[in-house]
Structure formats: structure tokens, C-alpha cells
């Protein structure tokens, strides 16, 4: 990516990947304050969402460094910090 990432872009990518990975959520509103657990995303799907988002963002971050965020906003913040190196 040529442009620096921004938080909103990362949130939108995460939400798109959640919808792609868990088609049952297609019609459900998803916001940055939602947690994947509360949305019914299991741990395997969560990993798929994060890996797909990192691929789209051209990030290489060990998954172990991405545990802890409580919601999509916190995950986006963490990805943004990690992308800055």
C-alpha cells in the first residue's frame, strides 16, 4: 500500500472480512465497538478474518501479538500501531 493506513480503513476491512468469513452476519449491522465473540465469530473464524485483513493491508504480524483486543476498534488500533513498525 502506498498510502499510510488509517483506522477507519482498517475497521472497514475487518468488517468486510467478518462478513466474508461468517456469511450468517451478512444482514447484521457491525460496528467498531462490536467484539467478534459477541457477533458469534469463533476462534478459527477470527484467525481467518485477521489473516485475510493483514493480507489485504500487506502486514506481516505474528498472530500471538494480536491477542487481547476486546472489539474491532481495539483490533484496528493494534493493527495500525503494528503497521507503523
C-alpha positions in Angstrom: 0.0 0.0 0.0 1.4 3.4 -1.0 -0.7 5.4 1.4 -0.4 5.3 5.1 -3.2 3.3 6.7 -5.9 4.9 8.7 -8.0 3.5 11.4 -11.3 3.7 9.5 -9.9 1.9 6.5 -8.7 -0.9 8.8 -12.1 -1.1 10.6 -13.9 -1.3 7.2 -11.6 -4.1 6.0 -12.1 -6.1 9.2 -15.9 -5.8 8.9 -15.8 -6.8 5.3 -13.7 -9.9 6.2 -16.0 -10.8 9.1 -18.9 -10.7 6.6 -16.9 -12.8 4.1 -15.9 -15.3 6.7 -19.2 -15.6 8.5 -21.9 -15.2 5.9 -24.7 -15.5 8.5 -23.8 -12.0 9.6 -24.5 -10.5 6.2 -27.6 -8.6 7.1 -26.5 -7.7 10.6 -25.1 -4.3 11.4 -21.5 -4.5 12.6 -19.7 -1.5 14.2 -16.2 -0.8 15.5 -17.5 -1.3 19.1 -18.6 -4.9 18.5 -16.5 -7.8 19.6 -16.1 -10.7 17.3 -17.0 -13.0 20.2 -20.3 -11.2 20.7 -21.0 -11.4 17.0 -20.6 -15.2 17.2 -17.3 -15.4 15.4 -15.4 -18.4 16.7 -11.6 -18.5 17.2 -10.9 -20.2 13.9 -13.0 -17.7 12.0 -11.3 -14.8 14.0 -7.9 -16.1 12.8 -9.2 -16.2 9.2 -10.6 -12.7 9.5 -7.3 -11.3 10.9 -5.1 -13.2 8.4 -7.3 -12.0 5.4 -7.2 -8.4 6.7 -3.4 -8.5 7.2 -3.0 -9.8 3.7 -5.2 -7.0 2.3 -3.2 -4.5 4.3 0.1 -6.1 3.3 1.1 -6.6 7.0 3.1 -9.5 8.5 2.5 -9.7 12.2 2.8 -12.8 14.3 -0.8 -13.8 15.4 0.4 -14.1 19.0 0.9 -10.3 19.0 -2.8 -9.8 18.1 -4.4 -11.3 21.1 -6.1 -9.1 23.6 -8.2 -6.5 21.7 -11.8 -6.6 23.1 -13.5 -5.2 20.0 -13.0 -4.4 16.3 -11.9 -0.8 17.2 -9.1 -2.1 19.5 -8.0 -4.7 16.9 -7.9 -1.9 14.2 -5.8 0.3 16.6 -3.4 -2.6 17.3 -3.0 -3.3 13.5 -2.4 0.4 12.9 0.3 0.6 15.6 1.9 -2.6 14.3 1.8 -1.4 10.7 3.8 1.7 11.7 6.5 -0.6 12.7 
